[in-house]
Amino acid sequence: MRTILITGPGGSGRTTVAAATAVDAAREGTRTLLLSADRTDTPGTALGAETGPTPTEVTENLTVWRPDATERFRQDLTAFQTRAANVLDLLGAARLDGEEVTPLPGAEELSFLRALRDAALSERYDLLVVDLPPLPQALTLLALPEELRRYLRRLLPPERQAARALRPVLGRLAGVPMPAEWLYETAARWDVELAAVEAVLTDRRTAVRLVAEPGPAGADAVHTATLGLALRGLRTEALIANRVLPETAPDNWLAGLLAQQRKALTEWAEPYHLHTVPHLGRDPHGTDDLDALAVPGVNPVPAPVEWPVADFLAEDGVLVWHIPLPGAIRDELDLIRRGDELVITAGPFRRIVPLPSALRRCTVAGAALREGELRIRFTPDPDLWPAVGR
């Protein structure tokens, strides 16, 4: 299944563009699911059909789904209370009824990620169009699976579960209770679920489309988003310039806005795969209006993001890790080596990435930012690197 993630600044029309993308694909005969994080029925307004928490077929080959985060959270909490019943009873805890449960901060994001996973694993569709929240919430959402998995591995290392037979003995020796097995089982289940979401996001067939109105605010948002997506290893497949005014805009007061749009479009033309979507003079409503937007079709074979390691051992005695970071600024870059991980800070974004196996036996020799690409040099550690002829 192809997955297209669509996001943009608030008010940029990203949901409308997502709906138009899904309608165009469905008309071509592609079984398409439009998954939306929008709390209100903005997709339904654009499509001219009501949508909700149950997947609804709105046209031939097109299904729309807006998951209910509150109901999903209630179900998860009920299941958790059932699994932890013995512990809760021991503590004298009072159970929560479903009617009194409201989602905690972060629950909505986790619920949507699980819906994304379920949709991607479904065999009913060939294309998944995901209407993400606005920037920067979307960037936080996309980073969540990897970061949560890392926290789980640090707090509840899987290798400690192997010693579960020793936990009662260790507990008596240490004088403190050891974590119950259900805790490790819960962590393992979460890890599997998060890994499935992460697999969808990092799949070679997954790409991102940014939607923005051409202008200073849109340009700043696109620049920041491109850097954040690149650091996560996500490819910006296309930039959709939305609500572009016609060159023959009749009103004089539109001249300044038109000039502003032209400037932004010129700046976007070279670094991005740019597509313009016309301003209809009204909010799009119904499939005819969505067709008039003429959004680009989905590329069946997207170009994947690569972070290759180049071997220059024979020439310069180094390995070079190439990390594309378009829009990065040298003064806003920072690198920290921590064991087998590298902490990369680029502008407002930070990511901890595991080193490729070959680089774990090396030391960092330097780094440079060239043509939107971070190039980190590594030299083999003689104590860890196998010597020729041994």
Disulfide bonds with the S-S distance in Angstrom:
none
